[in-house]
Amino acid sequence: MNYKTIIEPFKIKVVEPIKITTVEERKAFLKKANYNTFLLNSEEVLIDFLTDSGTSAMSADQWAGIMQGDESYAGSSSYHKMHKTVFNLTGMEYIYPVHQGRAGERILYSLLGGKGKTFISNTHFDTTRANIEFSGAEAIDIVIPEGLNPMQYHPFKGNMDTEKLEN
């Protein structure tokens, strides 16, 4: 026989059940939330496109790392291992670890931002924009026109509009 088998090259270790909702239920949930996805309850969301945090299964090595991690308040071996790895990758001696990107953004833009400053991107993520604007700086999005049209095909809609960038 000549056929192609497509399977994932891993075993899934954990399964989390989700509530299957109908199109009508999802429309009602959105209407109730005034079409603001931040106001939806997690059990009302079938597939979460709002975040990329915690949306994939963890490998056996990742779970083992959690179980073997040294969570001491000070001087933990886990911190020293992380510091050594980051130093080897970046050459940076001083490292300030944070639990999530948004926390890092808050620190970064409190230092780099401020009145009279402008940050340009194809499209700022919502927490990035919030941290920039909270600092008093301006966040400008200049994605190409095709990036604003979900019905139009384009091979990469994340390009910056270079004419707007020059202006």
GROMACS elastic network, one bead per residue, 0.5 to 0.9 nm:
[ bonds ]
;  ai    aj funct       b0    kb
    7    10     6  0.85037   500
    8    11     6  0.77733   500
   10    59     6  0.85375   500
   11    59     6  0.87636   500
   12    15     6  0.74053   500
   12    57     6  0.72785   500
   12    58     6  0.84907   500
   12    59     6  0.81935   500
   13    57     6  0.78601   500
   13    58     6  0.79385   500
   13    59     6  0.77631   500
   13    60     6  0.74755   500
   14    57     6  0.72062   500
   14    58     6  0.82487   500
   15    57     6  0.84012   500
   18    43     6  0.74660   500
   18    45     6  0.87456   500
   18    46     6  0.70029   500
   19    43     6  0.64463   500
   19    44     6  0.76112   500
   19    45     6  0.80581   500
   19    46     6  0.67087   500
   20    44     6  0.88473   500
   20    45     6  0.87399   500
   20    46     6  0.62973   500
   21    24     6  0.81482   500
   21    25     6  0.60674   500
   21    26     6  0.65741   500
   21    44     6  0.74393   500
   21    45     6  0.80233   500
   21    46     6  0.66268   500
   22    25     6  0.51348   500
   22    26     6  0.62718   500
   22    27     6  0.86232   500
   23    26     6  0.51576   500
   23    27     6  0.61742   500
   23    28     6  0.86526   500
   24    27     6  0.51384   500
   24    28     6  0.62506   500
   24    29     6  0.86936   500
   25    28     6  0.50573   500
   25    29     6  0.61499   500
   25    30     6  0.86543   500
   25    44     6  0.83411   500
   26    29     6  0.50166   500
   26    30     6  0.61807   500
   26    31     6  0.85714   500
   26    44     6  0.70356   500
   26    45     6  0.76268   500
   26    46     6  0.84745   500
   27    30     6  0.51912   500
   27    31     6  0.61720   500
   27    32     6  0.86275   500
   28    31     6  0.50729   500
   28    32     6  0.60876   500
   28    33     6  0.85677   500
   29    32     6  0.51413   500
   29    33     6  0.62372   500
   29    34     6  0.87237   500
   29    35     6  0.83786   500
   29    40     6  0.69662   500
   29    41     6  0.86983   500
   29    44     6  0.67644   500
   29    45     6  0.88184   500
   30    33     6  0.50323   500
   30    34     6  0.62361   500
   30    36     6  0.70322   500
   30    37     6  0.70888   500
   30    39     6  0.85954   500
   30    40     6  0.71502   500
   31    35     6  0.55403   500
   31    36     6  0.85813   500
   32    35     6  0.74311   500
   32    39     6  0.88448   500
   32    40     6  0.84865   500
   33    36     6  0.55555   500
   33    37     6  0.70436   500
   33    38     6  0.81857   500
   33    39     6  0.53931   500
   33    40     6  0.60296   500
   34    37     6  0.84400   500
   34    39     6  0.81096   500
   35    38     6  0.88279   500
   35    39     6  0.82372   500
   35    40     6  0.87925   500
   36    39     6  0.56224   500
   36    40     6  0.73180   500
   37    40     6  0.53869   500
   37    41     6  0.88418   500
   37    50     6  0.77370   500
   38    41     6  0.82639   500
   38    50     6  0.83631   500
   40    43     6  0.83080   500
   40    44     6  0.64464   500
   40    45     6  0.73084   500
   41    44     6  0.53970   500
   41    45     6  0.71236   500
   42    45     6  0.54246   500
   42    46     6  0.84249   500
   42    48     6  0.85450   500
   43    46     6  0.75214   500
   45    48     6  0.61802   500
   47    50     6  0.89881   500
   48    51     6  0.65174   500
   48    52     6  0.82734   500
   48    55     6  0.80752   500
   49    52     6  0.73335   500
   51    54     6  0.82180   500
   51    55     6  0.78052   500
   52    55     6  0.58004   500
   52    56     6  0.84938   500
   53    56     6  0.83485   500
   53   100     6  0.87806   500
   54    57     6  0.79948   500
   58    61     6  0.80450   500
   58    62     6  0.59015   500
   58    63     6  0.66211   500
   59    62     6  0.51085   500
   59    63     6  0.64218   500
   59    64     6  0.85965   500
   60    63     6  0.51942   500
   60    64     6  0.61041   500
   60    65     6  0.85571   500
   61    65     6  0.60435   500
   61    66     6  0.87255   500
   62    66     6  0.64533   500
   62    67     6  0.88334   500
   63    66     6  0.51881   500
   63    67     6  0.64508   500
   63    68     6  0.87216   500
   64    67     6  0.50659   500
   64    68     6  0.60336   500
   64    69     6  0.83394   500
   65    68     6  0.50607   500
   65    69     6  0.56908   500
   66    69     6  0.52081   500
   66    70     6  0.87037   500
   67    70     6  0.86645   500
   68    78     6  0.88606   500
   69    76     6  0.86856   500
   69    77     6  0.79622   500
   69    78     6  0.58639   500
   70    76     6  0.55579   500
   70    77     6  0.59336   500
   70    78     6  0.53416   500
   70    79     6  0.80769   500
   71    74     6  0.84554   500
   71    76     6  0.63952   500
   71    77     6  0.84908   500
   71    78     6  0.73674   500
   71    79     6  0.87204   500
   72    75     6  0.68438   500
   72    76     6  0.51629   500
   72    77     6  0.83680   500
   72    78     6  0.87752   500
   73    76     6  0.69792   500
   74    79     6  0.87354   500
   75    78     6  0.85921   500
   75    79     6  0.71771   500
   75    80     6  0.75063   500
   76    79     6  0.53588   500
   76    80     6  0.65910   500
   76    81     6  0.88186   500
   77    80     6  0.50610   500
   77    81     6  0.61235   500
   77    82     6  0.85776   500
   78    81     6  0.51546   500
   78    82     6  0.61803   500
   78    83     6  0.85488   500
   79    82     6  0.50723   500
   79    83     6  0.59605   500
   79    84     6  0.85221   500
   79    97     6  0.89694   500
   80    83     6  0.50034   500
   80    84     6  0.60917   500
   80    85     6  0.85920   500
   81    84     6  0.52450   500
   81    85     6  0.62812   500
   81    86     6  0.87309   500
   82    85     6  0.51534   500
   82    86     6  0.61414   500
   82    87     6  0.84640   500
   83    86     6  0.52336   500
   83    87     6  0.59649   500
   83    88     6  0.84740   500
   83    93     6  0.81768   500
   83    94     6  0.85757   500
   83    95     6  0.70441   500
   83    97     6  0.89956   500
   84    87     6  0.51201   500
   84    88     6  0.60669   500
   84    89     6  0.86219   500
   84    93     6  0.89614   500
   85    88     6  0.51298   500
   85    89     6  0.62409   500
   85    90     6  0.86421   500
   86    89     6  0.50781   500
   86    90     6  0.59261   500
   86    91     6  0.75296   500
   86    92     6  0.73922   500
   86    93     6  0.85858   500
   86    95     6  0.79486   500
   87    90     6  0.52284   500
   87    92     6  0.51987   500
   87    93     6  0.59264   500
   87    94     6  0.83375   500
   87    95     6  0.82699   500
   88    91     6  0.57359   500
   88    92     6  0.81421   500
   89    92     6  0.82856   500
   90    93     6  0.85461   500
   92    95     6  0.70095   500
   96   104     6  0.86569   500
   97   100     6  0.89487   500
   97   104     6  0.80440   500
   98   101     6  0.73182   500
   98   102     6  0.88369   500
   98   103     6  0.62135   500
   98   104     6  0.59250   500
   99   102     6  0.86012   500
   99   103     6  0.68862   500
   99   104     6  0.80474   500
  100   103     6  0.54992   500
  100   104     6  0.66420   500
  100   105     6  0.88768   500
  101   105     6  0.60840   500
  101   106     6  0.86143   500
  102   106     6  0.61976   500
  102   107     6  0.88002   500
  102   127     6  0.62208   500
  102   128     6  0.70147   500
  102   131     6  0.81659   500
  103   106     6  0.51079   500
  103   107     6  0.65782   500
  103   108     6  0.87009   500
  104   107     6  0.52538   500
  104   108     6  0.60591   500
  104   109     6  0.86044   500
  105   109     6  0.58723   500
  105   110     6  0.81819   500
  105   127     6  0.80651   500
  105   128     6  0.64538   500
  105   131     6  0.65534   500
  105   132     6  0.83296   500
  106   109     6  0.55830   500
  106   110     6  0.60672   500
  106   111     6  0.87733   500
  106   127     6  0.88049   500
  106   128     6  0.81607   500
  106   130     6  0.89308   500
  106   131     6  0.55175   500
  106   132     6  0.81304   500
  106   134     6  0.89647   500
  106   135     6  0.88577   500
  107   110     6  0.52270   500
  107   111     6  0.65241   500
  107   112     6  0.88015   500
  107   131     6  0.87779   500
  108   111     6  0.53562   500
  108   112     6  0.60778   500
  108   113     6  0.78639   500
  108   131     6  0.87856   500
  109   114     6  0.78767   500
  109   128     6  0.86896   500
  109   131     6  0.62644   500
  109   132     6  0.57362   500
  109   133     6  0.89468   500
  109   134     6  0.86169   500
  109   135     6  0.65278   500
  109   137     6  0.87305   500
  110   113     6  0.56422   500
  110   114     6  0.73634   500
  110   131     6  0.77983   500
  110   132     6  0.79880   500
  110   134     6  0.84044   500
  110   135     6  0.58205   500
  111   114     6  0.80252   500
  111   135     6  0.86660   500
  112   117     6  0.84874   500
  112   132     6  0.88934   500
  112   135     6  0.86403   500
  113   116     6  0.85619   500
  113   117     6  0.62071   500
  113   118     6  0.79731   500
  113   119     6  0.84726   500
  113   131     6  0.86906   500
  113   132     6  0.62228   500
  113   133     6  0.82736   500
  113   134     6  0.87430   500
  113   135     6  0.54264   500
  113   136     6  0.68686   500
  113   137     6  0.54944   500
  113   138     6  0.85989   500
  114   117     6  0.58554   500
  114   118     6  0.87139   500
  114   132     6  0.79821   500
  114   133     6  0.83303   500
  114   134     6  0.84593   500
  114   138     6  0.85261   500
  115   118     6  0.85777   500
  115   135     6  0.71852   500
  115   138     6  0.79109   500
  116   136     6  0.75999   500
  116   137     6  0.60578   500
  116   138     6  0.76168   500
  117   136     6  0.78858   500
  117   138     6  0.62896   500
  117   139     6  0.88560   500
  118   132     6  0.86375   500
  118   137     6  0.56792   500
  118   139     6  0.59588   500
  118   140     6  0.72899   500
  119   132     6  0.76912   500
  119   137     6  0.74839   500
  119   138     6  0.61906   500
  119   140     6  0.62360   500
  119   141     6  0.87382   500
  120   123     6  0.82786   500
  120   124     6  0.81208   500
  120   138     6  0.84519   500
  120   139     6  0.60289   500
  120   141     6  0.60712   500
  120   142     6  0.72523   500
  120   165     6  0.80765   500
  121   124     6  0.58876   500
  121   139     6  0.77879   500
  121   140     6  0.64322   500
  121   141     6  0.52409   500
  121   142     6  0.62773   500
  121   143     6  0.75416   500
  121   160     6  0.72343   500
  122   140     6  0.82408   500
  122   141     6  0.52367   500
  122   144     6  0.76841   500
  122   158     6  0.62623   500
  122   159     6  0.63844   500
  122   161     6  0.76680   500
  123   140     6  0.78297   500
  123   142     6  0.66896   500
  123   143     6  0.61102   500
  123   158     6  0.78640   500
  123   160     6  0.85588   500
  124   127     6  0.81492   500
  124   128     6  0.60244   500
  124   129     6  0.56855   500
  124   139     6  0.73938   500
  124   140     6  0.77707   500
  124   141     6  0.64240   500
  125   128     6  0.51603   500
  125   129     6  0.61913   500
  125   130     6  0.86418   500
  126   129     6  0.51958   500
  126   130     6  0.61813   500
  126   131     6  0.87163   500
  127   131     6  0.61170   500
  127   132     6  0.85440   500
  128   131     6  0.52358   500
  128   132     6  0.61860   500
  128   133     6  0.85983   500
  128   139     6  0.87301   500
  129   132     6  0.51294   500
  129   133     6  0.60271   500
  129   134     6  0.83350   500
  129   138     6  0.83904   500
  129   139     6  0.59988   500
  129   140     6  0.87486   500
  130   133     6  0.52563   500
  130   134     6  0.58560   500
  130   135     6  0.86036   500
  130   139     6  0.88070   500
  131   134     6  0.50690   500
  131   135     6  0.63917   500
  131   137     6  0.89860   500
  132   135     6  0.53849   500
  132   136     6  0.68927   500
  132   137     6  0.55959   500
  132   138     6  0.66225   500
  132   139     6  0.64051   500
  133   136     6  0.50671   500
  133   137     6  0.51317   500
  133   138     6  0.57591   500
  133   139     6  0.66891   500
  134   137     6  0.73634   500
  135   138     6  0.87482   500
  141   160     6  0.84573   500
  142   145     6  0.86899   500
  142   159     6  0.85897   500
  142   160     6  0.56054   500
  142   161     6  0.55361   500
  142   162     6  0.81516   500
  142   164     6  0.65173   500
  142   165     6  0.70596   500
  143   146     6  0.80657   500
  143   147     6  0.60424   500
  143   148     6  0.75191   500
  143   157     6  0.76083   500
  143   158     6  0.63350   500
  143   159     6  0.59297   500
  143   161     6  0.54290   500
  143   162     6  0.89066   500
  143   164     6  0.89789   500
  144   147     6  0.53992   500
  144   148     6  0.73218   500
  144   157     6  0.68455   500
  144   158     6  0.72551   500
  144   159     6  0.58854   500
  144   160     6  0.54876   500
  144   162     6  0.82626   500
  145   148     6  0.54602   500
  145   149     6  0.70704   500
  145   157     6  0.83958   500
  145   161     6  0.76808   500
  146   149     6  0.53347   500
  146   150     6  0.78463   500
  146   152     6  0.65814   500
  146   153     6  0.77833   500
  146   154     6  0.66890   500
  146   156     6  0.88193   500
  146   157     6  0.60368   500
  146   158     6  0.88873   500
  147   150     6  0.71086   500
  147   152     6  0.84408   500
  147   154     6  0.80584   500
  147   156     6  0.80622   500
  147   158     6  0.63072   500
  147   159     6  0.78071   500
  148   152     6  0.88451   500
  148   157     6  0.81006   500
  149   152     6  0.55868   500
  149   153     6  0.85461   500
  150   153     6  0.78115   500
  153   156     6  0.88416   500
  153   157     6  0.86141   500
  154   157     6  0.60466   500
  156   159     6  0.65580   500
  157   160     6  0.86647   500
  159   162     6  0.84842   500
  160   163     6  0.87084   500
  160   164     6  0.82256   500
  160   165     6  0.74891   500
  161   164     6  0.54415   500
  161   165     6  0.62778   500
  161   166     6  0.88779   500
  162   166     6  0.61063   500
  162   167     6  0.85300   500
  163   166     6  0.51989   500
  163   167     6  0.62873   500
